[in-house]
Amino acid sequence: MGKRTAKIFNLEGKVLSKISLPAVFKTPIRHDVIKRAVVALQSHRFQPQGRNPLAGKRRSVESWGAGHGVARVPRIKGMGRRAGYAVGTVGGREAFPPVAKKKIVKKIPKKEMKLALRSAVAATALKEIVTSRGHITEYVQDLPVVVANDIQKLKKTREVEETLIKLGVWPDIYRVAESQKIRAGKGKIRGRKKRHAVGPLLVVSENEGIMKAARNILGMNVVNINNLNVELLAPGTHPGRLTIWSKSAFEKLGELFGG
C-alpha cells in the first residue's frame, strides 16, 4: 500500500517513464460495498415476470357442500366432479403467484456507488487481489498496467495481440480461451450456448480505432474512462480485474476522483 508511482510502458513492453499514482488508489477495498453496487447495476437488466391475474379463475364454480362423500372444494359447473378455482386443485389458481409489478430494481445511495467505484479502481493495483480472481499476472511487470497513448491508435486485432504479448497479458487471454465450455441447461438453445471466463479490461480516454481492433479478442473489454463502472472492474461482484490503462485515461483518474 506504500507504492507511490506506476511504470508507463510503450507498445514494446519497455518502460518509458513513471507516473504518480492518483489518490483513488489509496481507497480501502470494500468488498461488501462493491457487491451491493454491482447487484444494483445488474438489477436494471432483470426482466419483470408474473402471472395473469385471471389465471385459474376463468371458471364458473360452486361447492356441493357436505353430504356428497366428496371434498367441499368448488366444482366446475357442467363437468361433474371436476374441481377448479381453488388453490391446490387441478386447473385451479396459484396460491401466491409472482406479480409483474414487483419492484426488482435495486437502488443504493450515490455516495455508496462512488465509494464502490473508487474501491474497485484501487483493487486493480493490488496483485494479490488480481491473482485471487484467477488472472495470470506472472508475466506482468507492474500493476497497475499503464501504457502509452499509442495503444488507443491500434486499428488491427493482430497489433493488439502483439501488444498484449509484449505487456505480459496474453497468458490471461489464453486462459479465457481455455475456459470455454458448453452451458448447462436450456440457455444452450437461447442464443448463449457457450460461457467463458472474463479477461483483461482496457481503459482508454479516446477511441482512435482500438475498440474495433480489440472487439474480437475473447474475454477482453475496452471502455472509455467516462463510461467506467463497477461491474466492468468487478465482474460477478469480485474486485481485482486485470486492467490496462492508457496514459491519458490514468491521468484523468485524478480529475474524476480527485488527487
C-alpha positions in Angstrom: 0.0 0.0 0.0 3.1 2.2 0.2 3.5 2.4 -3.5 3.7 5.9 -4.9 4.3 5.5 -8.7 3.5 3.3 -11.6 5.6 2.5 -14.7 4.5 3.6 -18.1 5.1 1.1 -20.9 5.3 1.5 -24.6 3.8 -0.9 -27.1 7.0 -3.0 -27.0 6.6 -3.6 -23.2 9.6 -1.4 -22.3 9.5 1.2 -19.5 9.3 4.8 -20.8 8.9 6.7 -17.5 7.0 6.7 -14.3 3.8 8.4 -13.2 2.4 9.2 -9.7 -0.5 7.1 -8.5 -3.7 9.1 -8.1 -5.2 9.3 -4.6 -8.0 7.0 -5.7 -5.6 4.0 -5.3 -5.4 4.7 -1.6 -9.1 3.8 -1.2 -9.7 0.8 1.2 -11.1 -2.3 -0.6 -14.7 -2.7 0.4 -15.9 -6.0 -0.9 -19.4 -5.5 0.6 -20.0 -2.1 -1.0 -18.7 -3.3 -4.3 -21.1 -6.3 -4.3 -24.1 -4.0 -3.5 -23.1 -1.7 -6.3 -22.7 -4.5 -8.9 -26.0 -6.1 -8.0 -27.7 -2.7 -8.2 -26.4 -2.3 -11.8 -27.3 -5.8 -12.8 -30.9 -5.3 -11.5 -31.6 -2.8 -14.3 -31.3 -5.8 -16.7 -33.7 -8.1 -14.8 -36.8 -8.9 -16.8 -40.1 -8.5 -15.0 -42.3 -11.6 -15.0 -45.6 -12.5 -13.4 -48.9 -14.4 -13.8 -52.1 -13.3 -15.5 -54.4 -12.1 -12.7 -57.2 -14.2 -14.0 -55.2 -17.4 -14.4 -57.1 -20.3 -12.9 -60.2 -18.1 -12.3 -61.9 -18.3 -15.6 -64.4 -20.9 -14.3 -68.0 -21.0 -13.1 -67.7 -23.0 -9.9 -69.8 -23.9 -6.9 -69.1 -26.2 -3.9 -71.6 -29.0 -3.5 -71.3 -28.7 0.3 -71.5 -31.6 2.7 -73.3 -34.9 2.3 -72.0 -36.0 -1.1 -69.0 -38.0 0.0 -66.5 -35.7 -1.7 -64.4 -32.8 -0.6 -66.2 -29.5 -0.3 -63.9 -27.8 -2.9 -65.5 -25.7 -5.7 -66.7 -27.8 -8.6 -66.8 -26.6 -12.2 -70.4 -26.5 -13.3 -71.3 -28.9 -16.1 -68.1 -31.0 -15.6 -69.1 -33.5 -13.0 -66.8 -33.7 -10.0 -64.0 -31.7 -11.7 -62.7 -29.1 -9.2 -61.4 -25.7 -10.1 -60.6 -22.1 -9.0 -59.4 -23.2 -5.5 -55.7 -23.3 -4.6 -54.2 -26.8 -4.9 -56.8 -28.2 -7.3 -56.1 -29.3 -10.9 -56.9 -26.3 -13.1 -57.1 -24.1 -10.1 -55.2 -20.9 -9.3 -51.8 -20.5 -7.8 -51.6 -19.5 -4.1 -49.1 -16.6 -4.2 -48.0 -16.2 -7.8 -45.2 -13.8 -8.8 -46.5 -10.4 -9.9 -45.2 -8.2 -12.7 -45.5 -5.1 -10.6 -42.9 -6.3 -8.1 -40.0 -3.8 -7.6 -36.9 -5.6 -8.8 -34.6 -2.6 -9.5 -32.3 -2.2 -6.5 -31.0 1.3 -5.6 -28.1 2.4 -3.5 -27.0 5.9 -2.4 -24.9 7.9 -4.9 -22.1 8.2 -2.3 -22.0 4.5 -1.8 -21.9 3.9 -5.6 -18.9 6.3 -5.8 -17.2 4.6 -3.0 -17.7 1.2 -4.7 -16.2 2.6 -7.9 -13.2 4.1 -6.1 -12.6 0.9 -4.2 -12.9 -1.2 -7.4 -10.3 1.0 -9.1 -7.9 0.7 -6.2 -8.2 -3.1 -6.3 -6.8 -3.2 -9.8 -3.4 -2.2 -8.4 -3.1 -5.0 -5.8 -1.5 -8.1 -7.3 -2.8 -10.5 -4.6 -6.4 -9.4 -5.3 -6.0 -9.6 -9.1 -4.4 -13.0 -8.8 -7.2 -14.3 -6.5 -9.7 -13.5 -9.2 -7.9 -16.1 -11.4 -6.0 -13.7 -13.6 -2.5 -14.7 -14.7 -0.1 -12.0 -13.6 3.1 -13.9 -13.6 4.4 -12.2 -16.7 3.0 -8.7 -15.9 5.9 -6.4 -14.9 3.9 -3.9 -12.8 0.4 -3.2 -11.5 -1.4 -1.1 -12.4 -0.5 -1.6 -16.1 -0.2 1.8 -17.7 0.6 2.0 -21.4 1.5 5.0 -23.7 -1.4 6.6 -25.6 -0.3 4.8 -28.8 -2.4 1.8 -27.7 -5.5 3.9 -28.5 -4.5 4.2 -32.1 -4.2 0.5 -32.9 -6.6 -0.5 -35.7 -5.8 -4.2 -36.3 -6.5 -7.1 -34.0 -3.1 -8.6 -34.8 -1.4 -5.4 -33.5 -3.4 -5.6 -30.2 -2.5 -9.2 -29.8 1.2 -8.4 -30.3 1.0 -5.6 -27.7 -0.7 -7.8 -25.1 2.0 -10.4 -25.6 4.8 -7.9 -25.0 3.0 -6.5 -21.9 2.8 -10.0 -20.5 -1.1 -10.0 -20.5 -1.6 -12.6 -23.3 -1.4 -15.6 -21.0 -4.6 -14.3 -19.4 -6.3 -14.2 -22.8 -5.2 -17.8 -23.4 -6.7 -18.7 -20.0 -10.1 -17.3 -21.2 -9.9 -19.3 -24.4 -9.2 -22.5 -22.5 -12.1 -21.8 -20.1 -14.8 -22.0 -22.8 -17.4 -24.7 -22.2 -20.9 -25.6 -23.2 -23.5 -24.0 -20.9 -25.7 -26.3 -18.9 -29.4 -26.1 -19.2 -31.8 -24.5 -21.7 -29.6 -21.5 -22.2 -27.9 -23.5 -24.9 -30.9 -23.0 -27.2 -31.5 -19.4 -26.3 -28.5 -17.8 -28.0 -25.9 -18.3 -25.2 -24.5 -21.8 -25.9 -21.0 -21.1 -24.6 -19.7 -19.5 -21.5 -16.2 -18.4 -20.6 -14.1 -16.6 -18.0 -13.5 -12.8 -18.0 -10.3 -11.5 -19.4 -8.5 -8.1 -19.1 -10.1 -4.7 -19.3 -8.6 -1.8 -21.3 -9.5 1.7 -20.2 -8.9 4.5 -22.7 -9.6 8.2 -22.9 -10.3 8.3 -26.7 -11.3 5.6 -29.2 -9.0 6.0 -32.1 -9.6 2.6 -33.5 -8.8 0.4 -30.5 -12.4 -0.6 -29.7 -12.9 -2.1 -33.2 -9.5 -3.7 -33.1 -10.0 -5.4 -29.8 -13.6 -6.4 -30.0 -12.8 -9.9 -31.4 -10.5 -10.9 -28.6 -12.4 -13.3 -26.4 -13.0 -12.1 -22.8 -11.4 -8.6 -23.3 -13.4 -5.4 -22.9 -12.4 -1.8 -24.0 -14.2 1.1 -22.3 -13.9 4.9 -22.3 -12.8 6.3 -18.9 -16.0 8.3 -18.7 -18.1 5.2 -19.0 -16.2 3.1 -16.4 -18.4 1.4 -13.9 -18.1 -1.0 -11.0 -19.4 -4.1 -12.9 -16.7 -3.8 -15.5 -14.0 -3.5 -12.8 -15.5 -6.2 -10.6 -17.3 -8.8 -12.8 -19.5 -11.1 -10.7 -19.1 -8.7 -7.7 -15.4 -9.8 -7.3 -13.0 -6.9 -7.5 -9.5 -7.0 -8.9 -9.9 -7.4 -12.7 -6.7 -7.2 -14.6 -6.9 -3.7 -16.0 -4.7 -1.9 -18.6 -4.9 1.9 -18.6 -3.8 4.2 -21.3 -1.6 7.1 -20.0 -4.3 9.7 -20.7 -7.0 7.7 -19.0 -4.8 7.1 -16.0 -4.1 10.8 -15.7 -7.8 11.5 -15.9 -8.5 9.4 -12.8 -7.2 12.3 -10.8 -9.7 14.6 -12.4 -12.6 12.2 -11.9 -11.9 11.1 -8.3 -9.6 13.9 -7.1 -6.0 13.8 -6.2 
